[in-house]
Amino acid sequence: MRTALLATVGALAASPTTALVTSYCPGSSGEITASGEHVHAGIVATESRSIPFGTRIRFTPAVLGRRVYRVEDRMGLGDAASFDVWTASCSRAIAWGIRHVRFTVTYPRHHHS
């Protein structure tokens, strides 16, 4: 299982891919991520179980003023390459809406998933 996860992350790191990116804010979900961290700027949730917690995702162009986010949360039950970035501003989250953004994996951390 771990080998398959590392192979998937390696493949994502090898080439930019486009993903559906949304945003969430205080009150729209819990205050603790699926990995056990408190939500804060720089956290991203992913639909894909094949991207381990701790993996750094670089978005081009920047998403809500930031290029690099760390996967520390999960969304839904699927395995699609989609992301939900956390922001403290619900008005910014609403204004962001739903967009397709290019992303690459910049740093996988393998100690938990």
Backbone bond lengths (Angstrom), bond angles and torsions (degrees), N, CA, C in turn:
res aa  C-N    CA-C-N  psi(-1)  N-CA   C-N-CA  omega(-1)  CA-C   N-CA-C  phi
1 M - - - 1.456 - - 1.526 110.44 -
2 R 1.338 117.26 -49.01 1.457 121.32 -179.91 1.525 110.81 -60.28
3 T 1.329 117.94 -40.38 1.461 121.52 179.20 1.528 110.21 -62.25
4 A 1.336 116.91 -41.47 1.466 120.84 179.02 1.525 110.59 -64.46
5 L 1.332 117.86 -40.14 1.457 121.13 178.26 1.522 110.59 -63.48
6 L 1.321 116.35 -45.15 1.461 120.07 -179.40 1.523 110.97 -64.36
7 A 1.328 117.64 -37.75 1.465 121.36 178.05 1.528 110.17 -64.29
8 T 1.336 117.31 -41.48 1.460 120.98 179.44 1.513 110.52 -64.53
9 V 1.336 117.32 -46.89 1.460 121.00 178.70 1.521 109.80 -62.12
10 G 1.323 117.63 -40.88 1.462 121.31 177.53 1.510 111.83 -60.49
11 A 1.318 117.64 -41.59 1.465 121.66 179.08 1.522 110.68 -65.69
12 L 1.346 117.95 -40.72 1.457 121.18 178.64 1.519 110.93 -66.74
13 A 1.327 116.63 -35.31 1.462 120.49 -179.44 1.524 111.19 -70.15
14 A 1.315 116.54 -25.40 1.457 120.86 -174.83 1.526 113.46 -71.57
15 S 1.326 117.95 -29.06 1.456 118.81 -177.49 1.523 111.07 -148.91
16 P 1.344 116.82 144.51 1.459 119.77 177.47 1.521 110.97 -63.75
17 T 1.299 115.78 143.56 1.456 123.33 -179.96 1.525 107.48 -131.88
18 T 1.319 117.14 155.95 1.457 120.65 176.08 1.518 109.74 -99.28
19 A 1.329 115.21 137.58 1.464 120.76 179.63 1.518 109.73 -131.95
20 L 1.317 115.22 157.72 1.452 122.81 172.01 1.522 106.99 -80.89
21 V 1.341 117.95 125.96 1.462 122.05 -177.28 1.521 109.65 -123.61
22 T 1.332 115.34 125.86 1.460 123.55 175.24 1.525 107.30 -120.29
23 S 1.342 117.08 -176.08 1.457 120.99 -179.06 1.519 110.25 -140.28
24 Y 1.331 115.88 147.25 1.462 120.51 174.43 1.518 110.00 -128.39
25 C 1.347 115.75 162.43 1.460 120.85 -171.81 1.528 110.14 -144.98
26 P 1.334 117.72 174.61 1.466 119.84 179.05 1.534 111.12 -54.55
27 G 1.296 116.11 138.05 1.456 121.20 -179.96 1.515 114.07 89.82
28 S 1.333 117.98 -16.26 1.465 120.31 -179.95 1.524 111.51 -92.09
29 S 1.323 116.40 -10.51 1.469 121.05 178.84 1.523 107.68 -160.00
30 G 1.303 117.12 -176.43 1.456 121.25 177.48 1.518 111.84 -68.41
31 E 1.306 116.30 172.55 1.461 121.45 179.94 1.523 112.41 -96.27
32 I 1.336 117.34 -3.93 1.460 122.56 178.98 1.527 108.02 -116.67
33 T 1.335 117.46 132.90 1.460 121.53 179.65 1.523 110.65 -77.59
34 A 1.310 116.13 169.71 1.473 121.53 178.20 1.524 111.65 -63.17
35 S 1.336 117.35 -23.76 1.467 120.46 179.01 1.532 111.52 -86.92
36 G 1.346 117.06 -6.24 1.460 121.30 177.74 1.516 114.83 100.48
37 E 1.331 118.53 0.14 1.466 121.57 178.07 1.523 110.57 -85.48
38 H 1.338 115.87 155.21 1.461 120.16 170.01 1.521 107.42 -73.27
39 V 1.337 117.24 143.43 1.463 119.79 178.56 1.528 109.38 -65.46
40 H 1.315 116.26 143.75 1.462 122.59 177.64 1.518 108.64 -164.01
41 A 1.329 115.77 168.61 1.464 120.45 178.57 1.521 109.33 -55.92
42 G 1.331 115.92 138.44 1.458 120.95 179.18 1.518 114.34 98.29
43 I 1.336 116.63 -3.92 1.474 121.63 178.76 1.524 108.92 -91.22
44 V 1.308 116.30 139.78 1.459 121.00 174.41 1.522 108.86 -132.76
45 A 1.323 115.06 140.41 1.464 121.90 172.71 1.517 107.32 -97.72
46 T 1.327 116.61 148.11 1.459 120.03 175.80 1.516 110.09 -131.48
47 E 1.298 115.00 149.87 1.452 122.47 175.39 1.531 109.67 -74.55
48 S 1.314 115.99 -29.59 1.459 121.43 -171.49 1.524 113.18 -79.84
49 R 1.321 116.21 118.04 1.467 121.29 176.47 1.535 111.04 -74.01
50 S 1.338 117.03 -12.12 1.463 120.08 -179.23 1.532 112.30 -84.64
51 I 1.334 117.15 -3.81 1.465 120.56 174.18 1.524 106.99 -103.52
52 P 1.333 118.59 108.97 1.468 121.37 -174.91 1.527 113.44 -67.26
53 F 1.344 115.69 155.54 1.458 120.73 172.07 1.528 108.15 -56.89
54 G 1.313 115.91 145.72 1.454 121.32 179.32 1.513 113.83 92.14
55 T 1.326 118.03 -14.40 1.455 121.08 179.06 1.526 109.22 -67.30
56 R 1.312 116.22 136.33 1.461 120.89 178.14 1.522 109.09 -95.62
57 I 1.333 114.03 131.81 1.460 121.51 -178.46 1.524 108.00 -113.84
58 R 1.329 116.57 127.42 1.468 121.62 177.53 1.527 108.08 -104.96
59 F 1.340 116.18 123.06 1.460 122.34 178.79 1.524 110.36 -101.47
60 T 1.330 116.13 140.00 1.459 123.01 175.45 1.519 108.22 -133.78
61 P 1.323 118.86 114.61 1.453 127.73 1.94 1.530 111.62 -74.74
62 A 1.327 116.17 177.16 1.464 121.43 -179.66 1.527 110.76 -58.82
63 V 1.314 116.38 147.82 1.465 123.43 177.71 1.525 107.39 -106.73
64 L 1.322 116.90 118.46 1.466 122.93 -179.43 1.532 111.68 52.33
65 G 1.337 115.50 42.18 1.450 121.26 175.58 1.518 115.99 81.43
66 R 1.312 117.06 5.95 1.462 120.39 -176.89 1.526 109.20 -133.17
67 R 1.327 117.38 139.60 1.469 120.90 179.21 1.516 113.49 -93.52
68 V 1.338 117.75 -39.34 1.464 120.73 -173.11 1.530 110.50 -111.50
69 Y 1.322 115.05 129.31 1.467 123.36 177.03 1.525 108.33 -126.01
70 R 1.335 116.42 157.83 1.463 121.71 177.99 1.523 109.47 -112.96
71 V 1.326 116.77 130.03 1.465 122.23 179.36 1.530 108.85 -70.70
72 E 1.338 116.59 114.60 1.460 122.21 177.34 1.518 111.84 -138.21
73 D 1.343 117.04 8.02 1.463 119.83 -177.52 1.522 109.83 -145.48
74 R 1.304 116.09 161.59 1.471 123.06 178.21 1.514 109.58 -121.31
75 M 1.320 115.01 156.61 1.459 121.38 175.68 1.522 108.54 -138.94
76 G 1.317 117.47 144.30 1.451 121.62 176.38 1.514 114.18 58.52
77 L 1.304 115.14 -168.61 1.461 121.53 -178.04 1.515 112.93 -121.22
78 G 1.316 117.76 4.93 1.461 120.89 -176.99 1.513 113.05 -85.21
79 D 1.325 115.80 -166.26 1.459 121.08 177.53 1.525 109.99 -136.59
80 A 1.322 115.89 33.72 1.467 120.18 179.72 1.519 110.38 -82.99
81 A 1.306 116.48 157.96 1.465 121.34 175.44 1.525 107.50 -85.29
82 S 1.320 115.85 80.59 1.460 121.06 175.39 1.525 107.84 -132.79
83 F 1.334 115.49 153.38 1.457 120.83 -174.65 1.519 110.92 -134.18
84 D 1.333 115.42 152.91 1.455 123.81 178.01 1.524 106.17 -132.50
85 V 1.335 118.13 106.90 1.463 121.61 -176.68 1.521 109.83 -88.47
86 W 1.332 116.46 144.77 1.459 120.94 179.93 1.521 109.76 -90.90
87 T 1.334 115.92 138.34 1.458 122.37 173.74 1.525 108.62 -139.62
88 A 1.317 116.69 147.06 1.464 121.59 179.13 1.524 111.74 -74.19
89 S 1.320 117.52 -13.49 1.462 121.98 -176.21 1.528 111.37 -106.74
90 C 1.323 115.86 110.79 1.471 118.91 178.34 1.526 111.34 -66.53
91 S 1.324 118.02 -31.46 1.469 119.00 178.07 1.534 110.53 -67.06
92 R 1.341 117.65 -35.67 1.480 120.37 175.30 1.524 110.51 -67.03
93 A 1.334 117.03 -39.58 1.466 120.77 179.18 1.525 110.30 -61.91
94 I 1.322 116.74 -43.95 1.473 121.05 179.77 1.527 110.11 -66.55
95 A 1.332 116.70 -43.84 1.469 120.26 179.88 1.524 111.53 -63.38
96 W 1.339 117.18 -34.36 1.475 120.99 178.31 1.517 110.09 -62.25
97 G 1.330 116.89 -45.87 1.464 121.51 -179.76 1.517 112.15 70.03
98 I 1.321 115.94 -133.28 1.463 122.99 179.21 1.528 106.98 -126.02
99 R 1.334 115.85 125.02 1.465 119.55 -178.70 1.526 110.42 -138.26
100 H 1.309 115.38 152.88 1.461 121.43 171.65 1.524 107.42 -91.69
101 V 1.342 116.22 127.37 1.467 121.61 -176.74 1.522 108.72 -135.22
102 R 1.329 115.84 142.14 1.470 120.16 175.37 1.518 108.89 -74.29
103 F 1.333 115.98 142.64 1.454 119.63 177.10 1.519 110.54 -142.22
104 T 1.329 115.19 155.41 1.460 122.37 170.44 1.521 107.69 -135.90
105 V 1.314 115.30 152.95 1.455 121.77 175.01 1.521 106.41 -85.27
106 T 1.337 117.37 125.67 1.458 119.53 -175.90 1.521 113.89 -107.83
107 Y 1.323 118.52 -21.72 1.466 118.74 -179.32 1.521 111.03 -162.54
108 P 1.319 119.10 99.98 1.468 119.36 176.40 1.528 110.16 -82.01
109 R 1.306 116.40 136.44 1.453 123.14 174.64 1.518 105.52 -111.91
110 H 1.312 118.99 128.26 1.465 121.23 -167.77 1.521 115.63 -104.43
111 H 1.320 119.90 8.92 1.457 117.95 -172.76 1.522 115.58 -80.87
112 H 1.347 119.41 -15.31 1.471 120.21 173.87 1.531 109.26 -157.32
113 S 1.344 115.81 153.22 1.466 118.74 178.03 1.501 111.06 -146.84
